[in-house]
Amino acid sequence: MKQEQARQPVERRVEQTAIPHPAVEEWNGETYYGQASVKPSPFDWRVAAYVYVAGLAGSAQIIATLADRLGDERDETTIRNGRFLAVAGVAIGAPLLIMDLKTPSRFYNMLRIYRTSSPMSFGSYILGAFGAASGLTAVAHLIGERRADGGRSPMRRAADMTQVPAAFLGAGMSTYTAALLSATSTPLWASAPQAMAAQFGTSSMATAAAALSLGEQIAGNADNSRRLDGLAAVAAAGELIATAFAEKRHRETGVGATLRDGPIGMSYKTGALALGLGVPLVCHSINALSKRPSRGLSILGSLALLAGGMVMRQAIFQAGNKSAERPDDYFRLTQRIPEGAKPRRRVDRAVDARGRLP
């Protein structure tokens, strides 16, 4: 009996004395709270202008190739203007990009090493290859056009061959800049990579069609201009849908304030949306429904598309750099649980005095 009583555990009560905490003084000095978590990009108006010109040039080459493959003799001016516009875009855009790099040798160094994980690396190769293919196409077209005697000369057939890789590279020129921006840590750009690519691609197609339509108006080809206006309207409608998806993504991640409010938001709404999309859609819709399309409405819609495309890119660049200066935008984006991911389960089991699980 005594042995059984000895085996029973003896309850011991240990009184824990409260340890007084030292008084915490309020800190009035410098702190990292409220400071920017990432640096704004060094991109300025030259990069925004390059993105605009590069996309326009790439889509112009696509339109010229489609007109050559699917059109007839009436599309000759569209083919010629599209090929020359692609070369002009490279001639203007490449110096803008090199100017932003500050040192011309940096562009050469980017071509020395190819990195599949770097959008800037493969973008440089796309630019170089597109410029070479578009240049060969334009030169062969020019020589073949001068020597043409009713049929297609050998140089013209060479231009028809080189235009195919130029058109494929033109698709990359129209969209790769969105991948370049989305790969950064800038909250606004990184929040909607797919929607931004669609937005840039459709805008490039719309501005290229608008520029070629103006060329047809100058040449007096009203039928070609009307077809190009229809293409521009379809591309502008696609851009409007892509813009809605991008804004929806910005609201979900909580980073769209810089593109919605303030002077940047005002310029984006009035210049990119109202002028760049609303006016062209109204003008081209009226001409499409009219039996006698107005030349003035066609020109107005084309000019509005060209201006709105530049305003859209400039506003996205400025709003992106502004979002990088807002730490709350960065933390909202990085702390958001991705779709499909499961949060970590909380452990509610009791722990012992040493903080260990039983």
C-alpha positions in Angstrom: 0.0 0.0 0.0 2.8 2.4 0.9 4.6 1.5 -2.4 1.5 2.3 -4.5 1.1 5.7 -2.7 4.8 6.4 -3.4 4.3 5.7 -7.1 1.6 8.3 -7.5 2.8 11.5 -9.0 3.1 14.4 -6.7 1.6 17.6 -7.9 3.9 20.5 -7.5 2.9 24.1 -7.8 5.5 26.5 -9.0 4.6 30.1 -8.5 5.8 32.2 -11.4 6.8 35.7 -10.4 5.9 38.4 -13.0 9.0 39.9 -14.5 8.6 43.7 -14.9 9.2 44.9 -18.5 11.2 48.0 -18.9 9.4 51.1 -20.1 9.5 51.5 -23.9 10.3 55.0 -24.9 8.7 56.4 -28.1 11.2 56.7 -31.0 11.1 60.1 -32.7 14.2 59.5 -35.0 14.5 58.2 -38.5 12.8 55.0 -39.4 12.3 52.8 -42.5 8.5 52.8 -42.1 6.9 54.7 -45.0 10.1 54.6 -47.1 10.1 53.1 -50.6 10.9 49.4 -50.7 12.1 49.4 -54.3 13.7 52.0 -56.6 11.9 53.5 -59.5 13.2 52.4 -62.9 15.6 54.6 -64.7 13.4 54.5 -67.8 12.3 58.0 -69.1 10.5 59.4 -72.1 13.1 57.9 -74.5 12.2 54.3 -73.5 8.5 55.1 -73.7 9.0 56.5 -77.2 11.0 53.5 -78.1 8.2 51.2 -76.9 5.8 53.2 -79.0 7.9 53.3 -82.2 9.0 49.6 -81.9 5.4 48.3 -81.6 4.2 50.5 -84.5 7.1 49.2 -86.7 6.5 45.6 -85.9 2.8 45.7 -86.6 3.4 47.7 -89.8 5.5 44.8 -91.0 2.8 42.3 -90.1 0.1 44.3 -92.0 2.4 44.6 -95.1 3.0 40.9 -95.1 -0.7 40.1 -94.8 -1.5 42.5 -97.5 1.1 40.9 -99.8 -0.1 37.4 -99.1 -3.8 37.9 -99.0 -4.3 41.1 -101.1 -4.0 42.1 -104.7 -2.6 44.8 -106.9 -4.7 47.5 -105.1 -2.7 46.9 -101.9 0.6 47.7 -103.4 0.9 51.1 -101.6 0.0 49.5 -98.3 2.8 46.9 -98.8 5.4 49.5 -99.7 4.4 51.9 -96.9 4.3 49.1 -94.4 7.8 47.8 -95.3 9.3 51.3 -95.3 7.6 52.2 -92.0 9.1 49.1 -90.3 12.6 50.3 -91.3 11.9 53.8 -90.3 10.7 52.6 -86.9 14.0 50.7 -86.3 16.0 53.7 -87.5 14.2 55.9 -84.9 13.8 53.4 -82.1 17.3 52.0 -81.9 19.0 55.4 -81.3 16.4 56.1 -78.6 17.3 52.9 -76.9 21.0 53.5 -77.2 20.6 57.0 -75.9 18.9 55.6 -72.8 21.8 53.2 -72.2 24.1 56.3 -72.0 26.9 54.3 -73.6 26.7 52.8 -77.1 29.0 49.9 -76.1 26.3 48.6 -73.7 24.0 47.7 -76.6 26.9 45.8 -78.2 27.6 44.0 -74.9 24.0 42.9 -74.7 24.3 41.3 -78.0 27.4 39.4 -77.0 25.6 37.1 -74.5 22.2 35.7 -75.0 20.2 35.0 -71.8 16.8 33.3 -72.1 15.8 34.5 -68.6 16.4 38.2 -69.5 13.7 40.0 -71.5 16.2 42.8 -72.2 18.6 40.3 -73.7 16.2 38.5 -76.0 14.6 41.9 -76.8 17.9 43.2 -78.1 18.2 40.1 -80.4 14.6 40.7 -81.6 15.4 44.3 -82.4 18.6 43.4 -84.2 17.0 40.5 -86.2 13.9 42.5 -87.0 16.0 45.5 -88.2 18.1 43.2 -90.5 15.1 41.3 -91.9 13.1 44.5 -92.4 16.0 46.3 -94.0 16.6 43.5 -96.5 12.9 43.4 -97.3 12.7 47.1 -97.9 15.8 47.3 -100.1 14.8 44.3 -102.2 11.3 45.8 -102.6 12.8 49.1 -103.6 15.1 47.6 -106.2 12.5 45.2 -107.5 9.9 48.0 -107.7 12.2 50.1 -109.9 13.0 47.2 -112.2 9.5 45.8 -112.4 8.1 45.4 -115.9 4.7 44.1 -115.3 5.7 41.1 -113.2 7.7 40.5 -110.1 11.4 40.7 -110.5 13.8 38.4 -108.7 14.5 41.1 -106.1 10.8 41.5 -105.4 10.5 37.8 -104.9 13.4 38.0 -102.5 11.5 40.7 -100.6 8.5 38.4 -100.4 10.7 35.7 -98.8 12.4 37.9 -96.3 9.1 39.5 -95.2 8.0 36.3 -93.5 10.6 36.2 -90.8 10.3 39.9 -90.5 6.6 39.6 -89.7 7.2 36.9 -87.1 9.8 39.2 -85.5 7.4 42.1 -85.8 5.0 40.2 -83.5 7.8 40.1 -80.9 8.5 43.8 -81.4 4.9 44.6 -80.6 4.7 42.7 -77.3 8.2 42.0 -75.8 8.4 45.4 -74.2 5.5 44.4 -71.9 7.5 41.4 -70.8 10.5 43.7 -70.2 8.4 46.0 -67.9 6.6 43.1 -66.1 9.9 41.5 -65.2 10.8 44.4 -63.0 9.8 44.8 -59.3 7.7 47.9 -60.1 4.2 47.1 -58.6 2.0 48.5 -61.4 4.0 46.7 -64.2 4.4 43.4 -62.4 0.8 43.1 -61.4 -0.7 42.5 -64.9 1.9 41.0 -67.3 -0.6 39.2 -69.6 -3.0 42.1 -69.8 -0.2 44.5 -70.5 1.2 42.4 -73.3 -2.3 42.3 -74.9 -2.7 46.0 -74.3 0.6 46.8 -76.0 0.1 44.4 -78.9 -3.4 45.6 -79.8 -2.3 49.2 -79.5 0.7 48.6 -81.8 -1.6 47.1 -84.4 -4.1 50.0 -84.1 -1.4 52.7 -84.4 0.2 50.9 -87.4 -3.1 50.6 -89.2 -3.8 54.3 -88.5 -0.4 55.4 -89.8 -0.9 53.3 -93.0 -4.4 54.7 -93.4 -3.0 58.2 -93.4 -0.6 57.2 -96.1 -3.5 55.8 -98.2 -5.4 59.0 -97.7 -2.4 61.0 -98.9 -2.1 58.7 -102.0 -5.8 59.1 -102.7 -6.7 55.4 -102.1 -10.0 55.7 -100.2 -10.8 52.0 -100.4 -7.5 50.9 -98.9 -7.9 53.6 -96.2 -11.3 52.3 -95.3 -10.1 48.7 -94.9 -7.2 49.9 -92.7 -9.7 52.0 -90.7 -11.7 48.8 -90.1 -8.6 47.0 -88.9 -7.7 49.9 -86.6 -11.2 49.9 -85.1 -11.0 46.2 -84.4 -7.6 46.5 -82.8 -8.8 49.5 -80.8 -11.7 47.5 -79.5 -9.3 44.8 -78.5 -7.1 47.3 -76.7 -10.2 48.5 -74.8 -10.9 45.0 -73.6 -7.2 44.5 -72.6 -7.3 47.8 -70.8 -10.3 46.7 -68.8 -8.6 43.4 -67.8 -5.4 45.3 -66.8 -7.4 47.7 -64.6 -9.3 44.8 -63.0 -6.0 43.2 -62.1 -4.7 46.5 -60.7 -7.8 46.8 -58.5 -7.4 43.2 -57.3 -3.8 43.8 -56.3 -4.4 47.3 -55.0 -1.7 49.0 -57.1 -3.8 51.0 -59.6 -4.1 54.3 -57.7 -1.2 55.9 -59.5 -2.8 55.3 -62.9 -6.2 56.3 -61.7 -5.7 59.4 -59.6 -3.8 62.6 -59.9 -2.4 64.3 -63.1 -1.2 61.0 -64.4 -4.6 59.4 -64.1 -6.2 62.4 -65.7 -3.8 62.3 -68.7 -4.4 58.5 -69.0 -8.2 58.8 -69.0 -8.4 61.8 -71.3 -5.5 61.1 -73.6 -5.2 57.3 -73.8 -8.9 56.3 -73.2 -11.1 59.1 -74.4 -8.9 60.5 -77.2 -6.9 57.4 -78.1 -9.8 54.9 -78.0 -13.1 56.7 -77.8 -12.7 59.2 -80.7 -11.3 56.6 -83.2 -14.0 54.1 -82.4 -16.7 56.7 -82.9 -15.2 58.1 -86.1 -14.5 54.7 -87.7 -18.0 53.4 -86.7 -19.7 56.3 -88.3 -17.7 55.8 -91.5 -18.4 52.0 -91.5 -22.2 52.6 -91.3 -22.2 55.5 -93.8 -22.7 55.0 -97.5 -20.3 57.9 -98.2 -17.4 57.7 -95.6 -15.9 61.0 -94.5 -12.3 61.6 -95.3 -12.1 64.0 -92.4 -13.4 61.5 -89.9 -10.9 58.9 -91.2 -8.0 61.3 -90.7 -9.3 62.4 -87.3 -9.6 58.8 -86.1 -6.1 57.9 -87.3 -4.5 60.9 -85.7 -6.3 60.3 -82.4 -5.1 56.7 -82.4 -1.5 57.7 -83.0 -1.6 60.4 -80.2 -3.5 58.1 -77.8 -1.0 55.3 -78.2 1.9 57.5 -77.2 0.0 59.0 -74.2 -1.0 55.5 -73.0 2.6 54.3 -72.9 3.9 57.5 -71.3 1.2 57.4 -68.6 2.0 53.7 -67.8 5.7 54.5 -67.5 5.0 57.5 -65.2 2.4 55.7 -63.1 4.7 52.6 -62.8 7.6 54.7 -61.4 5.2 56.4 -59.1 4.0 53.1 -57.7 7.6 52.1 -57.0 7.8 55.1 -54.6 4.7 53.8 -52.7 5.7 51.1 -50.2 2.1 50.1 -49.6 1.6 49.2 -53.3 4.7 47.0 -53.2 3.6 45.2 -50.0 0.0 44.7 -51.3 1.4 43.0 -54.4 4.1 40.9 -52.7 2.0 39.8 -49.7 -1.0 38.8 -51.7 -1.6 35.0 -51.8 -1.4 33.8 -55.4 -4.5 32.1 -56.9 -4.5 28.4 -56.2 -2.0 28.6 -53.4 -3.1 27.3 -50.0 -2.2 29.3 -46.9 -0.2 27.6 -44.1 -2.3 25.9 -41.5 -2.3 27.4 -38.0 -1.2 25.0 -35.2 -3.5 25.3 -32.2 -2.0 22.5 -30.1 -0.8 23.3 -26.6 2.9 23.6 -25.9 4.8 23.0 -22.8 6.7 25.5 -20.6 9.7 25.4 -23.0 7.6 26.1 -26.1 7.8 22.6 -27.4 4.9 20.6 -29.0 3.9 17.5 -27.0 
